[in-house]
Amino acid sequence: MNRFPRVLLSSMIAVPFAALLAAAFVDVGAQQPAAQQPTAQQSAGQPAAQSPDAPPPSVGRGRGPSGPPQPTPRLPDGTPNLGRAPGEKGVWNVPYITNMGERIVEEDGKTYAEKHPPMFGRGRGAPGAAAGSGRGDAPLGGGEGTAGGGGRAGAKAEPQTPFQPWAAAVYNYNSRNNSKYDPEGYCLPPGGPRLMATPYPMEIIQLPEQKRIIMIFEGATHIWREIYMDGRPHPEGDALNPTYLGHSVGHWEGDTLVVDVVGFNEQTWMDYFGHPHTDMLHVVEKFSRPNKNTLAYEARYDDPGAYTKPFTIRWTINWNPNGELTEYICQENNKYLQRLTDDFGQPIFGKKQ
């Protein structure tokens, strides 16, 4: 099947995400008390990096709890509690990771971000730190370290990313136009593991009696995902209807939640930088909570339609003990969609000329 035209078309349906993201942070911050306003760094989409074993910074929106790490909370049956303890507040401060290529585990067992910690904000020298790669500190394939003062070098800057030729061409196109058509920039769902790299708070709600887990995201079009824990298989054939988030089934391996996801549509990018994927994408995620303040996240991508071999990405996410989700409606009055045109001047959602 020739997938290039389909994915290229799906890559051409969004505005620059950074501008909308900055505006969204201003709006969200305005809803909070003064003591919980985001810092300038966080407002720019760059949450603070944090080692799982280092004392977290002081409390505030976009920051982790103060004091040394506390033990992992657990449910009555001993299962790790990935969300709030009874009677407490708290949300996961999802970091802003713009380029998944920086988070690919390479042959030496480390990621580019782990091997170049000074480039990724605070928490330097901390393997697996949840650094927020904003547009100004993403040197792999972009950032100030590339030729042209902020230009992006595309696939040639990512030898660890196993692109197929057409996928590299699409990625290069997205790099050259600075992600002008990022679908998430138009309030479309981020899809897949990008949910874990879109910088808005997230909650995990475990319902063991119902054998399912719910994840709720303040941003990312204010959506949720459901993980079935009842041992069901994935639907097959026409019953597997491709969606933005795919079909998720999970199980526990010791203290690690393992989630198998298939059934993605092709209307999303893997990240802001524009790594493409096809509907053949198969993702296996791993969630663990080594202490109360830290959620370790890992995802294995297997997409034979776009990449020559599977690869694994990883980072960590900080806990905010005082946080709660607020209403954030990205879609409201989104009239720009109606006048969006492609590179040939043709409307994407309106009538063709």
Secondary structure by P-SEA (a helix, b strand, c coil): ccaaaaaaaaacccccaaaaaaaaaaaaaaaccccccccccccccccbbbbccccccccccccccccccccccccccccccccccccbbbbbbcccccccccccccccccccccccccccccccccccccccccccccccccccccccccccccccccccccccaaaaaaaaaaaaaccccccccccccccccccccccbbbbbbbcccccbbbbbbcccccbbbbbbccccccccccccccccccbbbbbbcccbbbbbbcccccccccccccccccccbbbbbbbbcccccbbbbbbbbbbcccccbbbbbbbbbbbbccccccccccccccccccccccccccccccccc
